[in-house]
Amino acid sequence: MTLSAANSLEPALVEPVLERIGLTTPPSIDLAGLREIYGAWCAHVPFDNVAKLLALRESPDAPLPSLSASRFFERFLQHGTGGTCWPSSDALCSLLESVGFPARRVAGSMRDTGVVSHGSVQVTFGSDEWLVDSSLLTNAPIPLSDAIFASDDPVFEFEVERVDGTHIVWSDLPPSPYWIPCPILVDPATPDFYETRWQASKMRSPFNERVYARRNRPGELLVISANRRISKTKNRVDTQELNARDLCNCLRDEIGVSGEYVKAMLTSGIIDASMKPSSAEPPPPITARPPSKRSVA
């Protein structure tokens, strides 16, 4: 499939992006190379809604800016931001394709609601399939087979199972008290499909009102959720309440957002909105459990 100009990655950006995520040479086009480039992505590219919130504040009555891998990486290089699932998955897929990986866009239903609400990326080597997710940031590619798989990392936890002809990926991400399921429902997904779902997210999304940012650090998962800083390590989960200054400092110093963008978030009212309770109705609890948490009859 040939990508549109908006979704392809300009060749001049590939080298600086690889350098920014710590790769001095392109990875080998095999599983070892996929582990290398996805691990580097997870270590350097945050999952955040900074650019989306700024766009919503700047032009509340306009459509969201169309997806563009080049624009995503230009912001990343200049301002340290990542994105939510549709732009970040689009960008990751474009980067993988640019260096030679047989990657494709797929889509699923976060929280298993039946609504297609999540973008991800799948890579095929022969008969083996791997999921590399720019939102879950699992550090290692997720194997997709008939077997149940559970990661052995106590910080970046995930499980996957095959059910009814597809795969359900389970993840443990604070501040959610539940493991979150996400079945893959669309494979492959076109760039146009991504664009449609991205624009639909303006109307309904948990990332349209208050700050959310997540960054992988060695042995630690760091989450900024509105006015809370959450740190998950193998031994504990610590939560700290933030004031407006603390939030700005965390975004700049720990997530890596540029001072220019942090200032724009402050002046546009995004930081103040993050100090207040959400106006959205909370999602229903998740009663299903991942394979390892189910009781044995």
Summary of the structure (lengths in Angstrom):
residues: 297
radius of gyration: 18.2
end to end distance: 47.0
largest distance: 57.2
contacts: 924
relative contact order: 0.14
helix: 34%
strand: 23%
